[in-house]
Amino acid sequence: MKMERAVLSFSPDAIRKPVTYLLVSNYKLRLNILRAKVMPGEEGRLLLELSGEEDRIREGLAYLSSLNVRISEVKSFYKVDYSKCTESKKCFQVCPADAIELRPGSEQPVDIIEDNCILCEKCKEVCPSGVFTFTF
């Protein structure tokens, strides 16, 4: 069984389609919605973990593409400005997903482990230096 993360972006028209239901029923995928932003008349976004057989995941993602749902990598929704880091470690302490990696004294003293990140933005909220930027 394979697990893959993706951010799905829907047009305002596509929001009304039961795409997550169809991924479960037609492609036998298990979904974990980690984050969602859906507003009437605006683009909607879902951060999903898809689990299932590798070929089923590929087929499900191809189906979404056929509906003009954009599929993006998780890392494209955040940036880290390493030069601002003061190594306060507050981000590490509040991260509920163990997605913050500390490397004290290096040129990149803090980083996000994208496979763990759930885009909750808690690191951004507590960072005194504004190291993290999210665009989800």
VENHU-V42812 format. One record per residue. RES is the residue in one small letter. SS is DSSP state (hx for helix, st for strand, lp for the rest). PHI is phi in whole degrees, -180 to 180 (NA if undefined). D_FIRST is the distance of its C-alpha to the first C-alpha in whole Angstrom. Layout:
RES&SS&PHI&D_FIRST, RES&SS&PHI&D_FIRST
//
This chain:
m&lp&NA&0, k&st&-110&4, m&st&-126&7, e&st&-137&10, r&st&-107&14, a&st&-154&17, v&st&-106&20, l&st&-102&21, s&st&-116&25, f&st&-112&27, s&lp&-72&30, p&lp&-55&33, d&lp&-72&32, a&hx&-75&29, i&hx&-60&28, r&hx&-78&30, k&lp&-86&27, p&lp&-83&24, v&hx&-66&21, t&hx&-67&19, y&hx&-60&20, l&hx&-68&19, l&hx&-64&16, v&hx&-74&15, s&hx&-76&17, n&hx&-85&17, y&hx&-115&13, k&lp&56&12, l&lp&-97&10, r&st&-100&10, l&st&-117&13, n&st&-127&15, i&st&-84&18, l&st&-88&19, r&st&-161&22, a&st&-144&24, k&st&-140&28, v&lp&-133&29, m&lp&-130&33, p&lp&-55&35, g&lp&80&36, e&lp&-123&34, e&lp&-66&31, g&st&-107&28, r&st&-136&25, l&st&-131&22, l&st&-99&19, l&st&-120&16, e&st&-106&13, l&st&-107&10, s&st&-124&7, g&st&161&5, e&lp&-66&5, e&hx&-56&7, d&hx&-67&10, r&hx&-68&10, i&hx&-62&10, r&hx&-59&13, e&hx&-63&15, g&hx&-64&15, l&hx&-67&16, a&hx&-64&19, y&hx&-60&20, l&hx&-60&20, s&hx&-61&22, s&hx&-66&24, l&lp&-94&25, n&lp&64&27, v&lp&-88&24, r&st&-81&24, i&st&-117&21, s&st&-125&21, e&lp&-72&20, v&hx&-61&20, k&hx&-64&23, s&hx&-74&25, f&hx&-106&26, y&st&-147&28, k&st&-137&30, v&st&-123&32, d&lp&-97&35, y&hx&-60&36, s&hx&-66&39, k&hx&-87&40, c&lp&-67&38, t&lp&-103&41, e&lp&59&38, s&lp&-72&39, k&lp&70&35, k&hx&-64&35, c&hx&-61&32, f&hx&-61&30, q&hx&-71&32, v&hx&-99&31, c&lp&-68&27, p&lp&-79&25, a&lp&-114&22, d&lp&51&23, a&lp&-105&23, i&st&-106&26, e&st&-110&27, l&st&-102&31, r&lp&-136&33, p&lp&-53&36, g&lp&81&39, s&lp&-94&37, e&lp&-68&37, q&lp&-122&34, p&lp&-70&34, v&st&-145&32, d&st&-151&28, i&st&-102&25, i&lp&-87&22, e&lp&-61&20, d&lp&-67&17, n&lp&-101&18, c&lp&-64&21, i&lp&-112&21, l&lp&54&24, c&lp&-77&26, e&lp&70&29, k&hx&-63&30, c&hx&-62&31, k&hx&-63&33, e&hx&-62&35, v&hx&-98&36, c&lp&-71&37, p&lp&-74&40, s&lp&-110&40, g&lp&69&38, v&lp&-69&36, f&st&-104&33, t&st&-130&33, f&st&-121&30, t&lp&-126&30, f&lp&-68&28
//
